[in-house]
Amino acid sequence: MKRSELRIDHCILDIEKYASLILEYVNDMTKEEFLADIKTLQAVTLNLIYLGEISTVLKNDYPKFLEQASKIEWKQIAGMRHQLVHGYFNIKEDLVWMATQEHIPNLLNQIPYLKEVAQKYLMQSQELPESKSEI
């Protein structure tokens, strides 16, 4: 799928999917268990990267939508992705754990808000990308 074909509603569904997977992966784990489990740490890290990439796609293709959905910490989500991808040699596992315990549950709780904002935005804009960027 070309990046220009990604729709806001697809992005929101993916946010929900990847955030839910993260919580599923760490369900019933202690911090110590998480930090000792490299497979879970890597799976969570990958899904955080996906969330950051979605944030970047929305920023580039639908900046007005992001302005309207201002309750979401889009810059922090994209910043986490940047750190995980480009600072892979210096990943702070404690911050990854904190994201699973605080930021991801908060993001999932904001899904109804995101859907509401998206519906209003799409009614106004007819769902046309604001830019024509492609991957």
Secondary structure as UniProt FT lines:
FT   HELIX           3..5
FT   HELIX           8..26
FT   TURN            27..28
FT   HELIX           31..36
FT   HELIX           38..61
FT   HELIX           63..68
FT   TURN            69..71
FT   HELIX           74..86
FT   HELIX           88..90
FT   HELIX           93..98
FT   HELIX           99..103
FT   HELIX           104..109
FT   HELIX           111..125
FT   TURN            126..127
//
